[in-house]
């Protein structure tokens, strides 16, 4: 199935790629990104997600930054653009202030089998400015490490 529309990112050229060798298989990681987001990233009870192209999703994360005095809710919205089981996940990613600033960004995750695991490449593009790009670039490395640890626990 083809996506209804694909975001035009030409006015928002900021993006990056993070690569990591993961311990889990491509199939386990594909399932984590498309069906089990609340087992490793989303706040429990906040996930609405169906792994189908054009399907919308929603979840929240809850955390406290150095600037915050209390934990803050961070809603995330998106829709799946491309899904190839065990190989590729592409979706839009929209967050508010301190995130994508409401811009519809695109995350592409490529999964390649490697001996005893997976080579994962995550590209995130379409940021409105370098500050937003930089925040996400530093966060995705930690998030992928967390994903790897959570999947090894299973």
Secondary structure, 3 states (H helix, E strand, C coil): CCCCCCCCCCCCCEEEEEEEEECCCHHHHHHHHHCCHHHCCCCCCCCECCCCCCCEEEEEEEECCCCCCCCEEEEEEEEEEEEECCCEEEEEEECCCCCCCCCCEEEEEEEEEECCEEEEEEEEEEECCHHHHHHHHHHHHHHHHHHHHHHHHC
